[in-house]
Amino acid sequence: MTPAPARKMASGDALAAGLPIVRRTDDLRAAVAPWRQAGHRVGLVPTMGALHDGHMALVRQAKADCERVVVSLFLNPKQFDAAADLARYPRDLAADSAMLAAAGVDLLFAPETSEMYPNDFATTVSVAGLTDCLCAKTRPGHMTGVATVVTKLLLQAQPDIAYFGEKDYQQLLVVRRLVRDLCVPVRIAAVPVVRAADGLALSSRNVFLTPKQQQQAPALYHVLRTVAGRLLAGGDTATELAWARTALLSAGFDKVDYVELRHGNTLAPQAHTEPQARLFAAAWLGQVRLIDNVPVC
């Protein structure tokens, strides 16, 4: 697959490592239109930057499925519930664009906040039902921010397929529901969690872990796997979830937001292990909040 050549953009060419970058919606659509007219499938990988191999797994899948791949990089303020968290989120456009160029991405869409949310912006997208639990319960407004920006990105890029990782599993379900409910003509593809050798799910926030916390963090995954095995062996759900909380605190986590067993499609709470049951957890190591999930199968 040959990357699209750089062309003169109305908002000015911004090239990093040979990767064309556009910052305006009009330029994004102008770049995508001829690909669609040529019958090329267009894949979109939405990101907030600070890219790692979890993001690149999405890119690799998009490259395998589509003739053209667009990656968006937008640090969305509407999905941060704390200003301090937004302020310290890692940013490195040069490194990100170099990774994407090396992977053969065709176009990077990196809009300014004013492009996504002009001063008179007044519309939000809220998905009921899937957003009254888990991360939505502990991070008010977060999922509405996710749903709003993803809806915009899908309408701006108009891809055939958009790619999301299973680490943010609740977000994946929210996006699938809004696409279904609003009849957005795109397929949402899920990509499995990418983990380090010790089991820790890759995340942009992992860079904030101290050396000691990096040793403690994999316990989140291992505790979930242990509980999943015990549940499959007939363990009592309430007992095992309580054990998981204690085990995480004993492993060095400072606070546990939740450890829950829920249905993998509806997020309905599960009292017993059933088909498509999934374990979800969120816990804190110092100022770093880690999330993970595993299927119970």
Sequence and secondary structure as in RCSB ss.txt:
>XXXX:A:sequence
MTPAPARKMASGDALAAGLPIVRRTDDLRAAVAPWRQAGHRVGLVPTMGALHDGHMALVRQAKADCERVVVSLFL
NPKQFDAAADLARYPRDLAADSAMLAAAGVDLLFAPETSEMYPNDFATTVSVAGLTDCLCAKTRPGHMTGVATVV
TKLLLQAQPDIAYFGEKDYQQLLVVRRLVRDLCVPVRIAAVPVVRAADGLALSSRNVFLTPKQQQQAPALYHVLR
TVAGRLLAGGDTATELAWARTALLSAGFDKVDYVELRHGNTLAPQAHTEPQARLFAAAWLGQVRLIDNVPVC
>XXXX:A:secstr
         TT  EEETTEEEE SHHHHHHHHHHHHHTT  EEEEEE S   HHHHHHHHHHHHH SEEEEEE  
 GGG S HHHHHHS   HHHHHHHHHHTT SEEE   HHHHS TT       SSTTSSHHHHHSTTHHHHHHHHH
HHHHHHH  SEEEEEGGGHHHHHHHHHHHHHTT S EEEEE   B TTS B  GGGGG  HHHHHHTTHHHHHHH
HHHHHHHTT  HHHHHHHHHHHHHHTT SEEEEEEEEETTT  B SS  TTEEEEEEEEETTEEEEEEEE  
